[in-house]
Amino acid sequence: MRSHRNEFPAQVKIERYNYAKGRCEICGKLIVSVAHYDHFPIPAALGGPGTFNNCRCLCRLCHERVTREHDVPAIAKSKRIAETRMGLRAPKRKMPKHKDPWGRGREQ
């Protein structure tokens, strides 16, 4: 995992805002208050660069939804995988197959 976030430089934010014509790139609504900039397709926590191609201009509601539904679960999964590989977390164990003592339900 990276500890340093690649934030977007002011020039990238200006270019992306102009590219989106002041509208949210998900819902298309005009951004009237503050534009939020999202690292997409690679989240910043997973090493996403602060470049124009990894940036989206979003309204507050869309940014919150994308973070909650996509970024947070992807980051959590990445952390689980890394912890398993480092031996800090036991790998998932498969459930043993249950054998019916009366032999019902399965034909062999």
N, C-alpha and C positions, 0 to 999 in steps of 0.2 A: 504494500500500500504506500501511497505517496503522502507525505506530510505537507508538501508545498502545493498550494492551489495556483493554477495558471488563470489569473483573472483576465478579463478582456481589457485591452488598452482602450483609451478614449476614442482613438481613431477607428477601431473595429466597431465600437458601439455606434458611432456616428454613421459609418457605412452601412451597418445592418439596419439601423432605424430608417435610413433613407431608402434602402433596398425594400423594406417592408412597407414603405410609404406611410409610416406612423400607425400601422395597424398590427394587431396581434397576428402572428403567423399561424395560429391554430384556429381561432374562432373568427378572425377577420374583423373584429370590432376595432373602432378607432381608439387608440390609447390616449386618454384625456389627462391622466394624472402622471404617474411615473412608469416608464417602460422597465420591464424586468428582462434580463438577458440570461438565457439558459444554455448550458453546455449540451449540445445535441449533435451527433448521436452518442458521443462519449462523455459521460459525466465527469466533472472536474475531479471528484474523489477517486475516479478510476484512471486518472492521468490524462483527461481530455485537454487538448491544447486550447489556448485562448486566441483562436484564429477566427477569421470570418466564416470559414466553412464549418466550424464546430459551434456556431452561435445561432441562436434564434431570439427574436424580439417578441416578447409575450406580454399580455396583460397580467395583472396580479393574480386573478382567479385561475387562469390557465397555467401559470407558473406554479402555483401551489398544488394544483391537481397533478401536473406532470411529476413534480417532485415526490408527492405522496404515493402515486400509483406506479411510477416507473423507476425513478432514481433510487429511492430509499430501499425498495426490495432488491434491486440489482446490486447495490453496494453491500447490503446484508449478505446476499448469496456469495458475493466475491470474498467477503471476510470469512464466511464459514468454510469455503473451499480452501482458502489460504491457511486457516487454523488447522484444518484436517491434514493438509500436506505437511505442516510443520510439526505435527504430532501433538498439538494442543487440544485436539478434540477427537474423540473416538469416532471412527467411521460408522456410518449407518449399518445396523445389523439387519439382515433379512429375517422376517418372522418365520419360525419353523412351520412347516406344513402340518396341519392338524389331521391326524388319522382318526377317522370315525371308528370307535371300538366295535360297532355293530356292522360295519361295512356297508352302510346305506349311502345312497346318493352318488356313488361312483361305480361305474361299470368298467371292468378292465378287459 
